[in-house]
Amino acid sequence: MIYKNLKDLRKNNGLTQEQLSEKIGVSRQAIAKWEKGESIPDLYSILELSNVYSITIDTLVRYLLDDVDDKSDDDEGKYLFGTVKVGDRGQIVIPKEARNIFNINPGDYLIFLGDINKGLALAKTEIFKPITDEILKD
């Protein structure tokens, strides 16, 4: 799957193999081999590619982008905001677009959830208020 994603992403972003190779510091021939499925990028190159295209590494290597890009009714209200870098003390910066869409402001509290198989999630604490009110009422 990655070879198809690499070729589609490069073309959709209007880049030649030469231009992309200069951006991520590899040879044009390496990119040609990746796009033919003859070899795969190393981890550093995958990281650089995800940064160039503003997508997650997971999206780059695991999903057919055609499937990700197709908007169905189930995708309504779902967003891909790109990648964030984790700081030395575990801090991340929530992208501005996400803060605007979900009305996240300085001083707000967020719940940090995790599932070893499905990943991590953030949610505003207000989402759980009706549930806790119902529990406390009983």
C-alpha positions as CSV (number, residue, x, y, z in Angstrom):
1,M,0.0,0.0,0.0
2,I,2.7,2.5,0.8
3,Y,4.1,2.5,-2.7
4,K,0.7,3.6,-4.1
5,N,0.3,6.3,-1.4
6,L,3.8,7.6,-2.1
7,K,3.1,8.0,-5.8
8,D,-0.4,9.5,-5.3
9,L,0.7,11.9,-2.6
10,R,3.6,13.2,-4.7
11,K,1.4,13.7,-7.8
12,N,-1.4,15.3,-5.8
13,N,1.0,17.8,-4.3
14,G,2.4,18.6,-7.7
15,L,5.9,17.4,-7.0
16,T,8.4,15.7,-9.3
17,Q,10.5,12.8,-8.0
18,E,13.5,15.1,-8.1
19,Q,11.7,17.9,-6.1
20,L,10.6,15.4,-3.5
21,S,14.1,13.9,-3.3
22,E,15.5,17.3,-2.5
23,K,12.9,18.0,0.2
24,I,13.7,14.8,2.1
25,G,17.3,14.3,1.3
26,V,17.3,11.0,-0.7
27,S,18.1,10.2,-4.4
28,R,15.4,10.5,-7.1
29,Q,16.2,6.8,-7.8
30,A,15.2,5.8,-4.3
31,I,11.8,7.6,-4.7
32,A,11.3,5.8,-8.0
33,K,12.0,2.4,-6.3
34,W,9.6,3.2,-3.5
35,E,6.9,4.2,-5.9
36,K,7.3,0.9,-7.9
37,G,7.2,-1.2,-4.7
38,E,10.8,-2.4,-5.2
39,S,11.9,-1.1,-1.8
40,I,10.5,0.8,1.1
41,P,11.7,4.0,2.8
42,D,13.6,3.8,6.0
43,L,12.0,5.2,9.2
44,Y,13.7,8.6,8.9
45,S,12.4,9.0,5.3
46,I,8.9,7.9,6.3
47,L,9.0,10.6,9.0
48,E,10.2,13.2,6.5
49,L,7.5,12.2,4.0
50,S,4.7,12.4,6.6
51,N,6.0,15.9,7.5
52,V,6.1,17.0,3.8
53,Y,2.5,15.8,3.3
54,S,1.2,16.8,6.7
55,I,-0.2,13.3,7.4
56,T,0.4,10.8,10.1
57,I,2.9,8.0,9.6
58,D,0.1,5.6,10.3
59,T,-1.9,7.0,7.4
60,L,1.1,6.9,5.1
61,V,2.0,3.3,5.7
62,R,-1.2,1.5,6.7
63,Y,-4.1,2.9,4.7
64,L,-5.0,3.3,1.1
65,L,-5.3,7.1,0.8
66,D,-8.2,6.6,-1.7
67,D,-10.1,5.1,1.2
68,V,-9.1,7.8,3.6
69,D,-9.9,10.6,1.2
70,D,-13.4,9.2,0.2
71,K,-15.9,11.2,2.2
72,S,-18.9,9.1,3.2
73,D,-21.7,9.9,5.6
74,D,-19.7,8.1,8.3
75,D,-16.9,10.6,7.8
76,E,-19.0,13.7,8.5
77,G,-17.3,15.8,11.2
78,K,-14.1,13.7,11.2
79,Y,-10.8,15.5,10.7
80,L,-7.1,14.8,10.2
81,F,-5.1,17.7,11.6
82,G,-1.7,16.4,10.8
83,T,1.1,15.5,13.2
84,V,2.2,17.0,16.5
85,K,5.6,16.6,18.1
86,V,5.8,15.5,21.8
87,G,8.0,17.7,23.9
88,D,10.6,16.5,26.4
89,R,8.0,16.6,29.2
90,G,5.2,15.0,27.2
91,Q,3.5,18.2,26.1
92,I,1.9,18.6,22.7
93,V,0.5,21.6,20.9
94,I,-3.1,21.1,19.7
95,P,-3.3,22.5,16.2
96,K,-5.1,25.8,16.0
97,E,-7.8,24.5,13.5
98,A,-8.6,21.7,16.0
99,R,-8.8,24.2,18.9
100,N,-11.2,26.4,16.8
101,I,-13.4,23.6,15.6
102,F,-13.8,22.0,19.1
103,N,-13.8,25.3,21.0
104,I,-10.8,24.4,23.1
105,N,-9.5,27.4,25.0
106,P,-6.6,28.1,27.5
107,G,-7.6,26.8,30.9
108,D,-10.0,24.1,29.6
109,Y,-9.7,20.6,31.0
110,L,-9.4,17.6,28.7
111,I,-9.6,14.0,29.5
112,F,-6.8,11.9,28.0
113,L,-8.0,8.4,27.1
114,G,-6.0,5.4,25.9
115,D,-6.6,1.9,24.5
116,I,-3.6,-0.2,23.8
117,N,-5.1,-1.5,20.6
118,K,-6.8,1.6,19.3
119,G,-4.6,4.4,20.4
120,L,-5.1,7.7,22.3
121,A,-7.9,10.2,22.4
122,L,-8.6,13.6,24.0
123,A,-12.1,14.7,25.0
124,K,-13.5,17.8,26.7
125,T,-14.6,17.0,30.2
126,E,-18.1,18.5,29.5
127,I,-18.8,15.4,27.4
128,F,-18.8,13.3,30.5
129,K,-20.8,15.8,32.7
130,P,-24.3,14.3,31.8
131,I,-23.0,10.8,32.6
132,T,-21.6,11.8,36.0
133,D,-24.8,13.8,36.8
134,E,-26.9,10.8,36.0
135,I,-24.8,8.5,38.2
136,L,-24.8,11.0,41.1
137,K,-28.6,11.4,40.8
138,D,-29.2,7.7,41.5
